[in-house]
Amino acid sequence: MNSTVAAVSSNGVYSFTKPNRDSITLLTGLGVEGDVHAGVTVKHRSRVAQDPTQPNLRQVHLIHQELFAELRDAGFDVAPGELGENVTTSGIDLLALPVGTLLHLGDEAVVEVTGLRNPCVQIDDFRRGLLKRVVGRDEDGTLVRKAGIMGVVTAGGVVRPGDPVEAELPAGPHRRLERV
């Protein structure tokens, strides 16, 4: 199965959801042009409150479209952009990628995977009970976060729905994704 970009989203103001766009422009070292979370240093409010000088490892948020099908089966109707992601993918297991994977999006853009999104209670404000569906425990009791991954832009470019997504794994040994 070919991996593709299913949707792209951005928002210039703080809001849980992000409207879908015809395209977004990724800016090297910054994130999504015009998006509230773009920048060299952290932009997420909770992170800014802790230390506004820390590097922004969450410039781009990606979610796999397959999560929405899983949520729909559990009774939650969620569409691309509604969980605040910038890029919705199809056909790639984002959660299985190691830290440092380079995701080539379209012809030019490259995002380096930094870690897992740590979902917060805002998800339950959006849809009550949804947090339990995107954060859970596996059979061993290990915490599982399914609300997407985060990355930084290493090469800028325009990204559109339908663009190919190619994963370039880093040299081993690979490190599992942790929350960032």
C-alpha positions, -999 to +999 in steps of 0.1 A: +000+000+000+013+034-009+015+060+019+000+093+012-011+126+028-048+124+034-053+160+046-034+191+058-045+215+084-033+247+101-046+275+124-030+308+131-048+311+165-049+288+195-078+263+190-081+226+196-091+219+160-074+231+128-092+237+096-083+217+065-064+235+038-057+229+001-020+230+011+004+239+039+040+252+036+066+237+059+094+260+069+128+246+078+134+247+115+101+264+122+071+243+113+039+251+094+038+286+080+011+306+097+004+280+123+002+290+160+027+262+169+054+272+145+087+285+159+122+276+171+111+275+207+081+258+223+046+272+215+023+248+233+010+268+263+018+242+290+054+239+277+058+277+275+047+280+311+074+254+322+103+269+301+097+292+271+133+287+259+132+250+253+134+239+217+102+232+198+102+195+191+065+197+182+066+219+151+045+195+131+018+171+144+009+141+123-019+116+128-026+084+109-061+084+093-066+048+103-070+061+139-102+079+128-116+046+115-108+029+149-125+058+167-155+057+145-159+019+153-159+030+190-187+056+184-166+087+179-169+107+146-136+125+142-123+140+110-089+152+099-078+183+116-102+179+145-075+166+169-052+195+161-029+177+137-012+194+107-008+164+085-031+134+083-015+104+067-028+072+052-011+038+048+019+043+072+021+031+108+034+064+123+034+050+159+058+023+150+085+046+136+117+052+156+129+086+168+149+103+140+129+088+111+128+113+082+093+116+066+095+128+031+062+146+023+055+155-013+084+166-035+105+186-011+093+187+026+110+165+052+099+162+088+122+145+114+102+125+139+109+136+175+083+116+195+047+109+205+020+134+211+010+134+247-028+139+246-044+161+272-078+166+287-087+190+259-096+158+239-124+151+264-136+187+261-138+180+223-156+147+227-163+132+262-146+098+266-123+103+236-091+105+258-096+069+269-096+059+233-063+076+224-045+068+256-047+033+270-027+004+282-015-027+264-017-063+277+015-057+297+001-026+313+024-003+293+009+031+285+000+035+248-004+069+232-022+068+198-029+105+192-001+109+166+035+119+164+054+151+165+084+163+144+106+192+133+110+204+097+144+196+083+135+206+047+107+230+038+082+227+010+045+227+001+024+197+012-009+188-002-035+160+001-026+131-022+012+137-019+033+106-012+048+099+022+081+080+024+098+070+056+136+070+058+146+051+089+177+063+109+207+041+113+202+016+141+199+008+168+165+024+168+149+043+197+112+038+204+091+069+204+084+086+237+062+115+245+076+150+236 
